[in-house]
Amino acid sequence: MDGGGRLGSGALLGNAARSRHFAVRFNVDAARLDCSWGCRARRAAMRPGLRYLEEKPAQPCSLFPCLSDRLYFAILCQKPKSGAADTHYFCVDNELVYANFYGDFGPLNLSMVYKYCCKLNKKLKSFSLIKKKIVHYTGFDRKKQANAAFLIGSYAIIYLKESPEDVYKLVLAGSVSYLPFRDASFGTCSFHLTLLDCFHAISKALQYGFLDFDEFDVNEYEHYERAENGDFNWIIPNKFIAFSGPHSRSKIENGYPHHAPEAYFPYFRKHKVTTIIRLNKKMYDARRFTDAGFEHFDLFFADGSIPNDTIVKAFLSICENAEGVIAVHCKAGLGRTGTLIACYIMKHYRMTAAETIAWIRINRPGSVIGPQQHFLMEKQPELWREGDLFHAKLRRNCKMGVTRILSGVGHISINGIRNRRTIQNDTELYSDEDETDCITQGDKLRALKSKRQAKSTAASPLNLRFIFFLKVLLEALRKQ
């Protein structure tokens, strides 16, 4: 929803008797951001029933050589009128829409952040908009307000190099408050994820190399996140893939496409996946992965529950010893999968539990559910301590390794072959007998995801079945 309009000092925006208006000004400046907001009572008194948005003087721009202070974020009660020459309004509330499971409503996924950034960069660089202020506005839907603020805040962190704290202060200007994000469970929310948590997640992802839009393939992301194409997402590039659990054979069950292990082989081999970790009840023979050259480990714990210390330690050790990319799955690849990957991120990157949950959900919406959120909060201090010890030991061993190489002594490692064999044997102790054959949380989440994706493409069940049949047929022909 794009349009022209006017936003200047004392620019009329609406009716104060019905609503209040708010806007933030982002200086497109690599050094700093500035904000101004209006709705001044004294101006309203001058003209009853009207409110105004006021601005500070424009600041010089250094990020784009041809730009001055131009970027704004506003909350408006109605769509602005088009026609004025000095302002361009745009809204993405109905363009970039979160696909919820239950009561969850954000944050928007990485594909949408990427598309938003591309859209905004294009507007800021557009020749036809060079002399115009760019205003990203949102309406009075509080859920959409939170996602809109998340988008422009992420842009400021990624492209304007602003800190999460500074961006958070800007979007809060004018005493505006935003709904916190919640998990994908059904019922009362017991854990809130704030905009600041999400901003920190974006900032840390940039810092650690998890996020690089120059390398990001939006088409690949959107293709493989779909249920019929595998239902998987990268959480850390070249390290972790989270995916929905494979089945013994490719089929459609209750509207959800299930994939046999072989369906994943081409992509996994191309992207150097070496290790598969299964967290749910056995739905396929692990030898189908191991016979194809992948390592396979079973670390079962019940759907919707939290892992015990033995499982967490085993998972971390497997990942720390893996030679390539690790692909982790439970039933839906959301709750249990996200929880254990979060443990690794918290240990090795010292991200907070909230930052980690935010980053995983930005990549794979719906991840980490219910008690798993509180488990990660409680586990944070312990994982940070373990990470500090691990990396201190790693630094010592690196120094020792250099000394030994110089003196002709052989290879050293933190965890040797003996430890890997111990892990392999320990995984046999875990049993999935406690997981019943009834419909679980993972089943419900997978069904919801598949159903909404089918609606988004306006694909009929018949078309979906035909497409899936062709894929299964191609897999069979490829084997021959």
C-alpha positions in Angstrom: 0.0 0.0 0.0 2.0 3.0 -1.3 1.1 6.6 -1.9 2.2 10.2 -1.8 1.3 12.6 0.9 2.5 15.5 3.0 4.5 15.3 6.3 6.0 18.6 7.3 6.2 20.8 10.4 2.7 21.1 11.6 1.4 18.7 9.0 -2.3 17.7 9.6 -2.7 14.0 10.2 -6.1 13.3 11.6 -8.8 13.7 14.2 -7.7 14.0 17.8 -11.2 13.3 19.0 -10.9 9.7 17.8 -7.2 8.8 18.0 -3.6 9.8 18.6 -0.9 9.9 16.0 2.7 9.0 16.4 5.8 9.1 14.2 9.5 8.5 14.5 12.1 10.0 12.3 15.1 7.8 11.4 18.1 9.8 10.1 19.5 7.8 7.2 22.9 8.3 8.8 25.5 5.7 9.7 26.5 7.6 12.8 23.2 8.1 14.5 19.4 8.2 14.4 17.1 11.0 15.5 13.4 11.0 16.3 10.5 13.4 16.6 7.0 12.9 17.5 3.9 15.0 17.7 0.3 15.1 18.9 0.9 18.3 20.8 -2.0 19.4 23.0 -1.1 23.1 22.5 -1.4 22.7 18.7 -4.6 20.8 19.1 -6.0 23.7 21.2 -5.2 26.1 18.4 -7.5 24.1 16.0 -10.0 22.1 17.9 -10.4 18.4 16.9 -7.1 18.3 15.0 -3.7 17.0 16.0 -0.3 17.6 14.3 3.0 15.9 13.9 6.0 18.1 14.4 9.5 17.6 13.2 13.0 18.6 14.2 15.2 20.2 11.6 16.6 17.7 9.0 20.1 16.3 9.7 22.7 15.6 7.0 22.9 12.1 5.6 26.1 10.1 5.1 24.9 6.6 4.3 23.6 7.5 0.9 25.4 10.4 -0.7 22.2 11.9 -2.3 20.0 11.6 0.8 19.2 13.9 3.7 17.0 13.1 6.7 14.2 11.1 5.1 13.1 7.9 6.9 10.1 7.9 9.2 8.0 5.4 11.1 4.4 6.4 12.0 1.3 4.9 13.6 -1.8 6.4 11.8 -5.5 6.0 12.3 -6.2 6.0 8.6 -4.5 5.7 5.2 -2.9 9.1 4.3 -4.1 11.0 1.3 -1.9 10.9 -1.8 -1.0 13.7 -4.0 1.6 15.9 -2.2 5.0 16.3 -3.6 7.3 16.0 -0.6 6.2 12.7 1.2 5.9 9.1 0.2 3.9 6.8 2.4 4.0 3.0 2.3 2.5 0.2 4.5 3.3 -3.5 4.5 0.7 -4.6 7.1 -1.3 -6.6 4.5 1.7 -7.5 2.4 4.1 -9.1 4.9 1.7 -11.1 7.1 2.7 -13.6 9.9 1.2 -17.1 9.5 0.1 -18.0 13.0 -0.4 -21.4 14.6 -2.6 -20.3 17.5 -2.2 -17.1 19.5 1.3 -16.3 18.1 1.6 -13.3 15.8 5.3 -12.7 15.3 8.1 -11.8 14.8 8.0 -12.0 11.0 10.3 -14.5 9.5 13.7 -13.9 7.8 12.2 -13.9 4.3 9.9 -11.1 5.2 12.7 -9.1 6.9 14.7 -9.5 3.7 11.9 -8.4 1.4 11.2 -5.4 3.6 14.8 -4.3 3.6 14.9 -4.7 -0.2 11.7 -2.7 -0.6 13.0 0.1 1.7 16.4 0.3 0.1 14.8 0.5 -3.3 12.6 3.4 -2.2 15.5 5.3 -0.6 17.5 4.9 -3.8 14.7 5.6 -6.2 15.3 8.6 -8.4 11.6 9.5 -8.4 11.6 9.6 -4.5 14.9 11.4 -4.0 13.3 14.6 -2.8 10.6 12.9 -0.7 10.4 11.8 2.9 9.8 8.1 3.2 7.2 7.2 5.8 6.6 3.6 6.8 3.2 3.7 8.5 1.1 1.1 10.3 -2.4 1.2 11.6 -4.0 0.6 15.0 -3.9 -3.2 15.0 -1.4 -3.7 17.9 -0.1 -7.0 16.5 0.7 -5.4 13.2 2.3 -2.4 15.0 4.7 -4.8 16.7 5.7 -6.4 13.5 6.0 -3.1 11.7 8.3 -1.8 14.4 10.3 -5.0 14.2 10.8 -4.5 10.5 12.0 -0.9 10.5 14.1 -1.6 13.7 15.8 -4.5 12.0 16.5 -2.4 9.0 18.1 0.3 11.2 20.3 -2.3 12.8 21.3 -4.1 9.6 21.8 -1.1 7.2 22.1 2.0 9.5 24.4 0.1 11.9 22.4 1.3 14.9 22.5 -0.5 18.3 19.4 -2.5 19.5 19.0 -0.1 22.5 19.0 3.0 20.4 16.5 1.6 17.9 14.3 0.4 20.8 14.3 3.9 22.3 13.3 5.3 18.9 10.3 3.1 18.4 9.2 3.7 22.0 9.3 7.5 21.5 6.0 9.2 22.4 5.2 6.7 25.1 4.1 4.1 22.6 4.0 0.5 23.9 4.0 -2.7 21.8 2.5 -6.1 22.4 5.2 -8.7 23.3 5.4 -11.7 21.1 4.4 -15.1 22.3 4.9 -18.8 21.6 2.8 -21.1 19.3 1.1 -23.0 22.0 -2.7 -23.0 22.7 -3.9 -21.2 25.8 -2.5 -18.5 28.1 0.9 -17.1 27.3 3.5 -17.6 30.1 6.6 -16.1 28.4 6.9 -12.8 26.6 9.4 -12.0 23.9 10.0 -8.2 23.5 10.9 -6.1 20.5 14.3 -5.5 22.3 14.9 -9.2 22.5 14.3 -9.4 18.7 16.5 -6.4 18.0 19.3 -8.0 20.0 18.8 -11.3 18.1 19.3 -9.5 14.8 22.4 -7.6 16.1 24.0 -10.8 17.5 23.2 -12.7 14.2 25.1 -10.0 12.3 27.9 -10.1 14.8 28.4 -13.8 14.6 27.8 -14.2 10.9 24.4 -15.9 11.1 22.8 -13.1 9.1 24.2 -11.9 5.7 21.6 -10.7 3.3 24.3 -10.6 0.5 24.4 -14.4 0.7 20.7 -15.0 1.7 18.6 -16.9 -1.0 15.0 -15.8 -0.3 13.7 -18.2 -3.0 15.4 -21.1 -1.4 14.2 -20.2 2.0 10.6 -19.9 0.9 10.7 -23.1 -1.2 12.1 -25.4 1.5 10.1 -24.1 4.4 7.0 -25.4 2.7 5.7 -28.8 3.9 5.6 -30.3 0.4 9.2 -29.3 -0.2 10.7 -30.7 3.0 9.7 -28.2 5.8 13.2 -27.2 6.9 15.1 -24.0 7.7 18.7 -23.1 8.4 19.1 -21.8 12.0 22.9 -21.2 11.7 24.3 -21.2 8.2 26.7 -24.1 7.6 26.0 -25.5 11.1 22.3 -26.3 11.9 19.2 -27.3 9.9 15.9 -27.8 11.7 13.5 -30.0 9.9 10.2 -31.9 10.2 10.6 -35.6 11.0 10.9 -38.0 8.0 8.6 -41.0 7.7 9.2 -44.6 6.5 7.8 -43.6 3.1 6.6 -40.4 1.3 2.9 -39.9 1.6 0.2 -37.4 2.5 -1.5 -38.1 5.9 -4.3 -35.9 7.2 -3.3 -33.3 4.6 0.3 -33.1 5.6 3.0 -34.4 3.2 5.4 -36.8 4.8 8.8 -37.4 3.3 11.0 -40.5 3.3 14.7 -40.0 4.4 15.8 -40.3 0.8 13.9 -37.2 -0.1 16.5 -35.1 1.9 19.6 -36.8 0.6 20.3 -34.5 -2.5 20.0 -31.3 -0.5 21.9 -32.6 2.5 24.8 -33.9 0.5 25.0 -30.7 -1.5 25.2 -28.7 1.7 27.6 -31.0 3.5 25.2 -32.4 6.1 27.0 -35.2 7.9 24.9 -35.8 11.1 21.2 -36.4 11.7 19.8 -36.1 15.2 16.3 -37.6 15.9 14.4 -36.4 19.0 11.0 -38.0 18.4 9.5 -41.5 18.2 11.1 -43.7 15.5 9.1 -43.3 12.3 11.8 -44.6 10.0 14.8 -47.0 10.1 17.9 -45.0 11.0 19.9 -47.3 8.7 18.4 -45.5 5.7 20.5 -42.5 6.7 23.6 -44.4 7.9 23.7 -46.7 4.8 23.8 -43.5 2.8 26.8 -42.2 4.7 25.2 -40.0 7.3 25.8 -40.3 11.1 22.5 -40.8 12.9 21.8 -40.3 16.7 18.6 -40.9 18.7 18.0 -38.6 21.7 14.3 -39.1 22.5 12.2 -37.0 24.9 8.5 -36.5 24.9 6.7 -34.1 22.6 6.2 -30.7 24.3 8.5 -31.6 27.2 12.0 -30.5 28.2 15.2 -32.5 27.9 17.1 -33.9 30.9 20.7 -33.0 31.5 22.0 -36.3 30.0 20.2 -35.5 26.7 21.5 -31.9 26.6 25.1 -33.0 27.3 24.9 -35.8 24.6 23.4 -33.3 22.1 26.1 -30.7 22.7 28.9 -33.3 22.5 27.6 -34.7 19.2 27.4 -31.2 17.7 30.8 -30.2 19.0 32.3 -33.3 17.3 30.3 -33.3 14.1 32.5 -32.9 11.0 29.8 -31.1 8.9 26.3 -29.6 9.1 23.9 -31.1 11.7 20.3 -31.6 10.7 18.0 -31.9 13.8 14.4 -33.1 13.8 11.6 -34.0 16.2 8.0 -34.5 14.9 7.3 -31.0 13.6 10.9 -29.7 14.0 9.8 -26.8 16.2 9.7 -27.5 20.0 12.2 -30.1 20.9 14.4 -29.3 17.9 14.5 -25.5 18.6 15.1 -26.1 22.3 18.3 -28.2 21.9 19.7 -26.0 19.1 19.1 -23.1 21.4 21.2 -24.8 24.1 24.1 -25.0 21.6 23.8 -21.3 20.6 23.6 -20.2 24.2 26.7 -22.2 25.2 28.9 -21.3 22.3 27.8 -17.7 21.5 26.7 -16.5 24.9 23.4 -15.2 23.6 20.6 -14.9 26.2 17.7 -17.3 26.2 15.4 -14.6 24.9 17.7 -13.6 22.1 18.2 -17.2 21.1 14.5 -18.0 21.1 13.9 -14.8 19.0 16.6 -15.7 16.4 15.3 -19.3 16.1 11.7 -18.1 15.6 12.8 -15.5 13.0 14.3 -18.4 11.0 11.7 -21.0 11.9 8.4 -19.5 13.3 6.7 -21.6 16.0 9.9 -22.9 17.5 10.4 -23.4 21.3 7.1 -23.8 23.0 5.5 -23.6 26.5 7.8 -24.9 29.3 10.7 -25.1 26.9 11.0 -21.3 27.1 11.3 -21.3 30.9 13.7 -24.2 30.7 16.1 -22.2 28.5 15.9 -19.2 30.8 16.9 -21.4 33.8 19.6 -23.2 31.8 21.3 -20.0 30.6 23.8 -19.4 33.5 24.9 -23.1 33.3 25.3 -23.1 29.6 27.3 -19.8 29.7 29.7 -21.3 32.3 30.1 -24.4 30.2 30.8 -22.3 27.1 33.4 -20.2 28.9 35.2 -23.4 30.1 34.9 -25.0 26.6 36.4 -22.1 24.8 39.1 -21.5 27.4 40.1 -25.2 27.0 40.0 -24.8 23.2 42.4 -21.8 23.4 44.8 -23.8 25.6 44.7 -26.7 23.3 45.3 -24.5 20.2 48.4 -23.2 21.9 49.5 -26.7 22.8 48.7 -27.8 19.2 51.0 -25.2 17.7 53.8 -26.2 20.2 53.4 -29.9 19.4 53.3 -29.3 15.6 56.5 -27.3 15.9 58.1 -30.0 17.9 56.9 -32.8 15.6 54.2 -34.1 18.0 50.9 -35.4 16.4 47.3 -34.2 16.4 45.3 -33.3 19.4 41.5 -32.7 19.9 39.1 -31.8 22.7 37.0 -34.9 22.2 38.6 -38.0 20.7 37.3 -41.1 18.9 36.7 -42.8 22.2 34.3 -40.1 23.3 32.3 -40.4 20.0 31.9 -44.1 20.5 30.6 -43.5 24.0 28.0 -41.1 22.7 26.9 -43.6 20.1 26.4 -46.3 22.7 24.6 -44.0 25.2 22.0 -43.0 22.6 20.8 -46.7 22.6 19.6 -46.1 26.2 16.9 -43.7 25.2 13.5 -45.1 24.6 10.5 -43.7 22.8 8.0 -46.1 24.3 6.5 -43.3 26.4 5.4 -41.4 23.3 1.9 -42.6 22.6 0.3 -43.1 19.1 -2.3 -40.4 19.8 -2.2 -37.0 18.1 0.5 -34.8 19.9 1.5 -31.2 19.8 3.9 -31.8 16.9 1.1 -33.4 14.8 -1.2 -30.5 15.4 1.5 -27.9 14.5 2.5 -29.8 11.3 -1.2 -30.0 10.2 -1.7 -26.3 10.9 1.4 -25.3 8.9 0.5 -27.5 5.9 -3.1 -26.3 5.9 -2.2 -22.6 5.9 0.5 -23.0 3.3 -2.0 -24.7 1.0 -4.4 -21.8 1.4 -1.6 -19.2 0.8 -1.0 -20.7 -2.7 -4.7 -21.3 -3.4 -3.8 -24.9 -4.1 -6.5 -27.5 -3.9 -5.9 -30.8 -2.1 -6.1 -32.5 -5.5 -3.3 -30.2 -6.9 -1.2 -30.7 -3.8 -1.5 -34.5 -4.0 -0.7 -34.4 -7.8 2.5 -32.3 -7.1 3.5 -34.5 -4.3 2.9 -37.6 -6.4 5.2 -36.2 -9.1 7.9 -35.6 -6.6 7.7 -39.2 -5.2 7.8 -40.5 -8.8 10.9 -38.4 -9.6 12.6 -39.8 -6.4 11.8 -43.3 -7.5 13.2 -42.7 -11.0 16.3 -41.1 -9.6 17.0 -44.2 -7.5 16.9 -46.3 -10.7 
